[in-house]
Amino acid sequence: MAFVGMALISAPLLQGVSFAQGAPAAMATAAMASSLSAADKDALIKKLQDAKAADKRARKQYSTEPLTQAGYDRKITQINRLLHKLNKGEDFNLSDADQAAAAPGKPEPN
């Protein structure tokens, strides 16, 4: 009986509480490579090739420390994968391209 009484008393208090979550469609979607025009795709390829050349140059000239060189190697490999995907027409997130083309002095660790 006490349980029923507590349920009746607390029911009006819980009316303002919502446990619902937003719909997944309401979230922003990431830009994908498939959404690029031909000119934008060419610009992205050039940007990635320039970043790759800068990373190769930085790896060769600026550091002899193995961990730093390995970081450049990872970035170069990542750029090669993205270029391969672009040439094959495979889709990927454009933020991956931005990350791969980051400044040559700051290789991304994996």
C-alpha positions in Angstrom: 0.0 0.0 0.0 2.9 2.4 0.8 4.4 1.7 -2.6 1.2 2.6 -4.4 0.9 5.8 -2.4 4.5 6.8 -3.2 3.9 6.1 -6.9 0.8 8.3 -6.9 2.6 11.1 -5.2 5.7 11.1 -7.3 3.9 10.7 -10.7 3.1 14.4 -11.0 6.7 15.3 -10.1 8.1 13.2 -13.0 6.0 14.8 -15.7 8.7 17.5 -16.4 11.5 15.0 -16.7 12.4 13.8 -20.2 14.8 10.9 -20.9 14.5 11.3 -24.7 17.6 11.8 -26.8 17.9 13.7 -30.0 17.4 11.9 -33.3 20.7 10.8 -35.0 19.6 12.7 -38.2 19.8 16.0 -36.2 23.5 15.7 -35.9 25.8 17.3 -38.5 27.2 14.9 -41.0 30.9 15.1 -41.9 31.9 16.2 -45.4 32.9 13.3 -47.6 35.2 13.1 -50.6 32.4 11.9 -52.8 30.7 15.4 -52.4 33.6 17.1 -54.2 33.4 18.6 -57.7 36.1 17.7 -60.2 37.9 21.0 -59.6 37.8 20.5 -55.8 39.1 16.9 -56.2 42.0 18.2 -58.2 42.7 20.8 -55.6 42.6 18.2 -52.9 45.0 15.9 -54.8 47.4 18.9 -55.2 47.2 19.7 -51.5 47.9 16.1 -50.5 50.8 15.9 -53.0 52.3 19.2 -51.7 52.0 17.9 -48.1 53.6 14.6 -49.0 56.5 16.5 -50.6 56.9 18.7 -47.6 56.9 15.7 -45.2 59.5 13.9 -47.4 61.7 17.0 -47.3 61.3 17.5 -43.6 62.0 13.8 -42.9 65.2 14.0 -45.0 66.5 17.4 -43.8 65.3 18.3 -40.4 65.5 15.3 -38.1 67.6 12.2 -37.6 65.7 11.0 -34.6 64.0 7.7 -35.4 60.7 8.5 -33.7 60.3 11.8 -35.6 61.2 10.1 -38.9 58.7 7.3 -38.1 56.0 10.0 -37.6 56.8 11.5 -41.0 56.7 7.9 -42.5 53.2 7.4 -41.0 52.0 10.7 -42.4 53.4 9.9 -45.9 51.7 6.5 -45.8 48.4 8.1 -44.8 48.7 10.6 -47.6 49.5 7.7 -50.1 46.4 5.8 -48.9 44.1 8.9 -49.4 45.6 9.6 -52.8 45.0 6.0 -53.8 41.4 6.2 -52.5 40.8 9.4 -54.5 42.2 7.8 -57.7 40.0 4.7 -57.3 36.9 6.8 -56.5 36.5 5.5 -52.9 34.9 7.7 -50.3 36.5 9.0 -47.1 36.0 11.8 -44.6 37.5 15.1 -45.7 38.8 15.7 -42.1 41.2 12.7 -42.7 42.7 14.7 -45.6 43.0 17.8 -43.5 44.7 15.8 -40.8 47.1 14.2 -43.3 48.0 17.5 -44.8 48.8 19.1 -41.4 52.0 21.1 -41.0 55.1 19.0 -41.8 56.7 19.8 -38.4 54.0 18.0 -36.5 53.5 14.4 -37.5 50.4 12.7 -36.1 51.2 9.6 -33.9 49.2 6.4 -34.5 
